[in-house]
Amino acid sequence: MNTKTESEHLDNLDSLLNERDAADLLGLSDRTLQKWRVCGGGPVFIKIGGKSVRYQRRDLIVWINARKQANTSDIAPANAA
């Protein structure tokens, strides 16, 4: 049985994902993330160098969790897209 240690789990949360992997994790298209980076409303991202964009796995999970709703009458977060 292969179990992850707490340290390995935290390292995974801190890992950086490229745009495609972040989009896959969120179930979205690359284009949606690109639009949100310009217009706002999406998860925070890290810009590396001139064009490289990365997303920290931890930030994506926080962003997802902030959008949980119990019903359609719940008030959505202010920056929801």
C-alpha positions, 0 to 999 in steps of 0.5 A: 500500500502506497500512502502519501506522507503529509509533506508529499501532500503539501508539496502537491498542493504547492505544485504549479500547473500550466494552463492546460492542466489547470483548465483540466482540473477545473473542467474548463477550456484553456480559452476560459482561463485566458478570458478570465485573466483579462476580464477578471473573475477567475482564479489567481495565477502566477506570471513567469517571464514574459508569457508563461502562466502557472496556477498553484494547485492550492489556489485552484482548490481554494477558488473552487471551494469558495464557489460551493453553494447549497442551492441556487438562492445562495449569493455567489462570490463577488468575482464569480464569472 
